[in-house]
Structure formats: C-alpha cells, structure tokens
Amino acid sequence: MPRHYDDSQQHSTSTKTRRQQEDQRRMAFRRAIESHSEERRLNQELSSYLDGATAHFWQSASASEGGHQSARPAR
C-alpha cells in the first residue's frame, strides 16, 4: 500500500512540474508578444516624429532660401 501512495505522489509531482514548465513557456511567449507589440508602437511613434521633424526641417530650409533670394540685388 505505501508503494501506491509513493507512485501517486510522484505522479502528482511530475504533473505539477509539467504544468509549471507549460506556464513558463506560456509566459515567455506572452512576454515576446508584448515586447514585439511595444517595439512596433515605439517604431511607429519614432517614424511619425522623424517624418514631422523632416517636414519641419524642409519647411525651414525653403523659407530661409526664399529669404536669401529676396535679399539678393536684382541684376
């Protein structure tokens, strides 16, 4: 009879270990998905920021070029 008790305890332990391993794999997968989503969001924000900064730079550059052209004496 004690042998039966030991087997059930061993089975319970292996089941618990297997469930813990499955939980660890699930959590690692979930963290990978969240990390990927966060990276995509940050890339989109950075891209839109750079697009806005580039547009602002070109607007400033063209405005300053226009100012220099009007300051030149006419020939």
Buried (B, 14 or more C-beta within 10 A) or exposed (E): EEEEEEEEEEEEEEEEEEEEEEEEEEEEEEEEEEEEEEEEEEEEEEEEEEEEEEEEEEEEEEEEEEEEEEEEEEE
